[in-house]
Amino acid sequence: MATERDYVLGTHDEELARLGLQNEVWRPVVLEFWQRAGITTGSRVLDVGAGPGYATVDLAQIVGPGGAVVSLERSSNFVKAMRENIRARSLSQVQVHELDLMTDELPRGDYDFAWCRWVATFVTDPALLVQKIGGVLKKGGHILFHEYGDYLSWRFSPRLPLQEEFARKVAASWRAAGGEPDIALQLPPLLHENGFAVRSAVPRIFCIAPNDRMWQWPSSFVGIGLDRLQQLGVLDEQFARDLRAEFAQAEANPNSLMLTPLVMEIIAEKIS
């Protein structure tokens, strides 16, 4: 049996479920983004760092049987879940490759698009990632990113001191693992250096109340993130207990507002 290649956020069942909720909450934004970028029936799309494949399924339904979606994921747990989902839906236009983006070659396929969401944040060499994707996209193809540009914009009104400290600890843990929480700020120059022209760069940040569906995206991360950081020795049980209480109080207050972490939505075209 292959050794599971873990992530800083984990690949356990709870994380798989959280990623499903995250995909569901973001789906309206992402579908509009894909449509604006030009993904349509017959497109060939590379899904980079596909996780359990929730976006893969959405892409497959858009491109149809005449298109193709090639999904890349290193976690065997996520790959297993993705393959089961694809098999259950009879999506013959999907290919799944279990590989490491940093150490393995990417499959060639004359792709029209590459989709990369919250992946560049976690890789150890974003420049290599951009270079590799550029090497398999066809000229005139587009790479699409959703990546954090200001993770610490995740804040509340009224302010939550422990939550702000938690966000700082999360960002620090990602950096300690070799990632960069604000990677979107580095992507435009990396894209230019690798033969891309940035065609669009849009900040996505939401100001939401507890009854907004988008609230569940960061909310679902708090419990799992606290457990994970405790496992990593980044914080103790008392901090976790106090933050859960602070967050529950904010969630019970209908006048609370949450600013979500700023995500940059980037479309870049391969011109050389």
C-alpha positions in Angstrom: 0.0 0.0 0.0 1.3 3.4 -1.0 2.2 5.8 1.9 -0.3 8.6 2.2 1.3 12.0 1.2 -0.2 14.3 3.8 -0.9 18.1 3.7 -0.5 20.7 6.4 -4.3 20.7 6.6 -4.6 16.9 6.6 -6.3 14.4 4.2 -8.6 12.8 6.8 -12.3 12.3 6.3 -13.2 15.5 8.2 -11.0 17.5 5.8 -12.5 15.8 2.8 -16.0 16.8 4.0 -14.8 20.4 4.7 -13.5 20.6 1.2 -16.8 19.5 -0.1 -18.6 22.3 1.8 -16.0 24.7 0.6 -16.6 23.7 -3.0 -20.3 24.0 -2.6 -20.1 27.5 -1.1 -17.7 28.8 -3.8 -19.4 27.1 -6.7 -21.5 30.1 -7.9 -18.4 32.3 -7.9 -16.3 29.6 -9.6 -18.8 28.7 -12.3 -19.1 32.4 -13.3 -15.3 32.7 -13.3 -14.9 29.6 -15.5 -17.6 30.9 -17.9 -15.9 34.3 -18.2 -12.5 32.6 -18.8 -14.1 30.6 -21.6 -14.3 27.0 -20.3 -17.1 25.4 -22.3 -18.2 22.2 -24.1 -15.3 20.5 -25.6 -12.6 22.2 -23.6 -9.5 20.3 -22.4 -8.8 21.3 -18.7 -6.0 20.4 -16.4 -7.2 20.4 -12.7 -4.0 21.1 -10.8 -4.1 19.8 -7.2 -7.6 18.5 -7.5 -8.0 17.3 -3.9 -11.0 14.9 -3.7 -12.2 16.1 -7.1 -15.2 18.2 -6.4 -14.2 20.8 -9.0 -13.2 18.0 -11.3 -16.8 16.8 -11.4 -18.1 20.3 -12.0 -15.6 20.8 -14.9 -16.4 17.4 -16.4 -20.1 18.3 -16.5 -19.2 21.6 -18.3 -16.8 20.2 -20.9 -19.0 17.2 -21.6 -18.1 13.9 -23.3 -16.4 15.8 -26.1 -14.0 17.5 -23.7 -11.5 16.3 -21.2 -10.5 16.9 -17.6 -7.1 15.7 -16.4 -6.9 15.8 -12.6 -3.6 15.8 -10.7 -3.5 15.0 -7.0 -0.8 13.5 -4.7 -2.9 12.3 -1.8 -4.0 8.7 -2.2 -6.9 9.3 0.1 -8.2 12.1 -2.1 -7.5 10.2 -5.3 -9.5 7.2 -4.0 -12.5 9.5 -3.2 -12.2 11.2 -6.5 -12.1 8.0 -8.5 -15.1 6.6 -6.7 -17.1 9.8 -7.4 -16.1 9.8 -11.0 -17.0 6.1 -11.4 -20.4 6.6 -9.8 -21.2 9.4 -12.2 -19.8 7.6 -15.3 -17.6 10.5 -16.2 -15.4 8.9 -18.9 -14.0 12.3 -19.9 -12.0 12.4 -16.7 -8.4 11.1 -16.2 -6.9 11.1 -12.7 -3.1 11.0 -12.1 -1.7 10.5 -8.6 1.5 12.5 -8.6 3.4 15.2 -6.8 3.4 18.6 -8.5 6.9 19.4 -7.3 8.7 16.1 -8.2 6.8 14.4 -11.0 6.3 15.3 -14.6 2.9 16.7 -15.6 1.0 14.7 -18.2 1.0 16.4 -21.6 -2.4 17.0 -23.3 -2.5 20.2 -25.4 -4.7 21.7 -22.7 -6.9 24.8 -23.3 -7.1 25.7 -19.5 -5.4 24.9 -16.2 -7.3 25.4 -13.0 -5.4 25.9 -9.8 -7.3 26.7 -6.5 -5.5 27.0 -3.1 -2.6 25.0 -4.4 0.2 27.5 -5.1 -0.3 28.6 -1.5 1.0 25.2 -0.3 3.7 24.1 -2.7 7.4 24.6 -1.8 8.3 26.2 -5.2 5.6 28.3 -6.9 7.9 29.3 -9.7 8.4 25.6 -10.6 4.7 25.1 -10.5 4.0 27.9 -12.9 6.8 26.7 -15.2 5.5 23.1 -15.2 1.9 24.2 -16.0 3.2 26.5 -18.7 5.1 23.6 -20.2 1.9 21.6 -20.9 -0.5 24.3 -21.8 -0.9 25.1 -25.5 -0.1 28.5 -26.8 -3.2 30.7 -26.3 -4.3 28.5 -23.4 -5.2 30.0 -20.1 -4.2 29.4 -16.5 -6.8 30.2 -13.9 -6.0 30.8 -10.2 -7.9 31.3 -7.0 -5.2 31.9 -4.4 -5.0 34.0 -1.2 -3.6 37.5 -1.6 -4.1 38.7 2.0 -5.0 35.8 4.4 -5.0 38.1 7.5 -7.9 40.1 6.0 -10.0 37.3 7.7 -11.4 39.4 10.6 -14.6 40.1 12.4 -16.7 43.0 13.6 -16.8 43.2 16.6 -13.2 42.2 16.6 -12.2 38.7 17.8 -8.7 38.8 19.3 -8.2 35.1 19.5 -9.5 34.5 15.9 -6.9 37.1 14.7 -4.2 35.3 16.6 -5.4 32.0 15.1 -5.2 33.4 11.6 -1.6 34.4 12.3 -0.8 30.9 13.6 -2.4 29.3 10.6 -0.4 31.5 8.2 2.8 30.8 10.2 2.2 27.0 10.0 1.8 27.2 6.2 5.1 29.0 5.9 6.8 26.6 8.3 5.7 23.8 5.9 7.2 25.6 2.9 4.1 27.4 1.6 3.1 31.1 1.4 -0.4 32.2 2.5 -0.3 35.4 0.4 1.1 33.7 -2.8 -1.2 35.5 -5.2 1.0 38.6 -4.8 3.9 36.7 -6.3 2.0 35.1 -9.2 1.8 37.9 -11.7 5.6 38.3 -12.0 6.1 34.5 -12.1 3.5 34.3 -14.9 5.3 37.1 -16.9 8.6 35.3 -16.5 7.1 32.1 -17.9 5.5 33.5 -21.1 2.1 34.4 -19.7 0.2 37.7 -20.0 -2.2 38.4 -17.1 -5.6 39.2 -18.7 -7.6 39.7 -15.5 -6.9 40.0 -11.7 -9.9 40.5 -9.4 -9.9 40.5 -5.6 -12.7 38.4 -4.1 -13.5 39.3 -0.5 -16.9 39.0 1.2 -18.5 40.8 4.2 -21.0 38.4 5.6 -23.4 37.7 8.5 -23.8 34.4 10.4 -26.9 33.5 8.3 -25.0 33.8 5.0 -24.1 30.5 3.4 -20.5 31.8 2.8 -20.1 32.0 6.6 -19.8 28.3 6.6 -16.6 28.3 4.6 -14.3 29.8 7.2 -16.5 28.5 10.0 -16.0 24.9 9.0 -12.2 25.5 9.0 -12.1 26.7 12.6 -12.7 23.3 14.3 -10.6 21.3 11.9 -7.8 23.9 11.9 -7.7 24.0 15.7 -7.4 20.2 15.9 -4.7 20.2 13.3 -2.6 22.9 14.9 -2.9 21.2 18.2 -1.5 18.0 16.6 1.3 20.0 15.2 2.1 21.5 18.6 1.3 25.1 17.4 -1.3 25.8 20.0 -2.6 24.3 23.2 -6.0 22.9 24.3 -6.8 26.1 26.4 -6.4 28.3 23.4 -8.5 26.0 21.3 -11.3 26.0 23.9 -11.2 29.7 24.3 -11.3 30.4 20.5 -14.2 28.0 20.1 -16.2 29.9 22.7 -15.3 33.2 21.2 -16.3 32.1 17.7 -19.6 30.5 19.0 -20.5 33.8 20.6 -19.8 35.7 17.4 -21.9 33.2 15.4 -24.8 33.5 17.8 -24.8 37.3 17.4 -26.9 38.3 14.4 -25.1 41.6 14.2 -21.7 40.0 13.7 -19.9 40.6 10.4 -17.0 38.5 9.0 -14.5 39.6 6.4 -13.4 36.6 4.5 -9.7 36.0 3.5 -9.0 37.9 0.3 -8.7 35.6 -2.7 -7.2 36.8 -6.0 -8.9 35.6 -9.1 -6.3 35.5 -11.9 -6.6 34.7 -15.6 -3.4 34.5 -17.6 -2.9 33.6 -21.2 0.1 31.7 -22.5 1.6 33.9 -25.3 5.0 32.3 -25.8 
